[in-house]
Amino acid sequence: KDLSTLVGPEQFKKFVRARLQKGFDDSFVKAGKGDQGLIFDPYKFEKNLGLNTQAGRDLLEEMLKGSKVTIDKLDSFFNIAKNHAGLKVPDVSSFVARRAALGGTRSLFGGVVMTAGVTTNPVLGIPLIFMARGTSGFLANPKQLDDVMRVLDPNSTAAQVKTTSLKLLDALISDSQTQIEKNELSLYKEFIETTPLEEI
């Protein structure tokens, strides 16, 4: 609060974004020995934001004033995200390559990424890709945060998960930096579109 008054609202917003970004970046840990890629650790992210102590919660609540995201919303996100601790962020390029090598979409379901005994379901992998590529921006956008939570929430219906997954993929495709990235994400989307609801 004092800092906001001292440096001005715009500078304070930059400070808050930087704080969220650092906490977010540090929550992705390298996979085990001999493996590549990143694993999202929601417990570490929660700790990085200070949500595990009252002093940290009070500070973050003050920092979030004026934004559209609340402490309660973040708590809900972490309660859901913790159900998926240990999931690896899927490598879209590897997914596309393996899909082509194995001859079709269906043969890959449930076995896209294996790491230290953990299988990343292609559907559950979408919000992880979205978070990894969208950086911490999704935390400041209640609608995007709701979409990420809906896909990860075990209480969501298969139809809700599928529809919202495709919505996140559309956003990723729209934000693609290269044509190759756009093509790979489009193939990933095609895979989700052709996945029967009973397999979601």
Buried (B, 14 or more C-beta within 10 A) or exposed (E): EEEBEEEEEEEBBEBBBEBBBEBBEEBBEEBEEEEEBBBBBBEBBBBBBBBEEEEBBEBBBEBBEEEEBEBEBBEBBBEBBBEBEBBBBBBBEBBBEBBEEEEEBEEBBEEBBEBEEBBBBBBBBBBBBBBBBBEBBBBBBBEBBBBBBBBBBEEBEBEBBBBBBBBBBEBBBEEBEEEEBBBBBBBBBEBBEEBEEEEB
